[in-house]
Amino acid sequence: MIYSDGIHVVSDIGLEDLHTYCQSVGIKRCWYHSSSKHKHYDIPKRKRATFFVDHPEVKQISGKEIVEICKKLEPPTGFEPVSSD
């Protein structure tokens, strides 16, 4: 599912779902924060006032809930991906 606090957009399914959704509604990839601890898209200021009206499929939640969803998708601390060599 896609969630927003009216400023940020996240997915509880994963990044591929988030990228696909944002691309489908015209939120540009340049608004994606990949270097942030919590991966998300920003909603452009000009779209914020009508975002939930224009996108009723998005569940409105608090900023705190956004962070909780992002934390669930982060790899555990000290996680090292296994090489497939």
C-alpha distance (Angstrom), angle and dihedral (degrees) to the residues before:
residue distance angle dihedral
M1 . . .
I2 3.79 . .
Y3 3.81 118.6 .
S4 3.80 134.9 -173.2
D5 3.77 140.5 179.5
G6 3.81 89.4 -156.5
I7 3.81 92.4 -93.3
H8 3.82 105.3 48.3
V9 3.81 131.9 40.9
V10 3.83 124.1 -151.3
S11 3.80 139.0 163.5
D12 3.79 128.2 -140.6
I13 3.81 90.2 -153.3
G14 3.79 98.6 60.1
L15 3.78 147.2 -84.5
E16 3.80 96.0 -68.7
D17 3.81 89.4 57.4
L18 3.80 90.4 47.5
H19 3.82 93.8 49.7
T20 3.80 92.5 46.2
Y21 3.80 93.0 49.6
C22 3.79 95.7 46.1
Q23 3.79 92.2 47.9
S24 3.82 90.1 50.5
V25 3.83 92.7 54.9
G26 3.80 97.2 41.9
I27 3.79 100.8 -102.0
K28 3.79 102.8 145.1
R29 3.80 123.0 -126.6
C30 3.83 89.3 -123.4
W31 3.84 87.0 70.9
Y32 3.81 90.5 60.9
H33 3.80 115.2 107.0
S34 3.79 104.7 -145.9
S35 3.80 94.5 158.3
S36 3.79 92.3 53.8
K37 3.80 118.3 100.5
H38 3.80 86.2 -123.3
K39 3.81 110.6 48.2
H40 3.81 111.1 -136.4
Y41 3.79 146.4 132.2
D42 3.78 124.1 -112.5
I43 3.78 117.7 -132.9
P44 3.82 108.5 -127.9
K45 3.80 112.2 -110.9
R46 3.80 91.9 -117.8
K47 3.83 90.8 58.3
R48 3.82 99.0 43.4
A49 3.81 99.2 84.5
T50 3.80 93.4 58.3
F51 3.81 101.9 24.9
F52 3.82 97.5 110.7
V53 3.81 93.0 41.8
D54 3.81 91.2 49.5
H55 3.83 92.9 43.2
P56 3.83 109.6 34.9
E57 3.82 90.1 164.8
V58 3.82 89.4 72.4
K59 3.79 114.8 91.7
Q60 3.80 112.5 -132.2
I61 3.80 113.1 -133.2
S62 3.81 138.7 158.1
G63 3.79 126.5 -87.9
K64 3.80 88.5 -110.4
E65 3.80 90.1 56.3
I66 3.84 89.7 49.4
V67 3.82 88.9 57.7
E68 3.82 91.7 47.9
I69 3.81 91.7 53.3
C70 3.81 90.8 48.5
K71 3.80 92.1 49.5
K72 3.80 91.1 54.1
L73 3.81 90.1 56.4
E74 3.82 96.1 48.0
P75 3.81 119.1 100.2
P76 3.82 113.4 -110.7
T77 3.80 117.3 -87.6
G78 3.79 110.5 -84.9
F79 3.80 91.2 19.0
E80 3.79 112.4 155.5
P81 3.79 116.6 -168.4
V82 3.80 113.5 -124.3
S83 3.79 113.7 -115.6
S84 3.80 115.7 -123.7
D85 3.83 93.4 -146.2
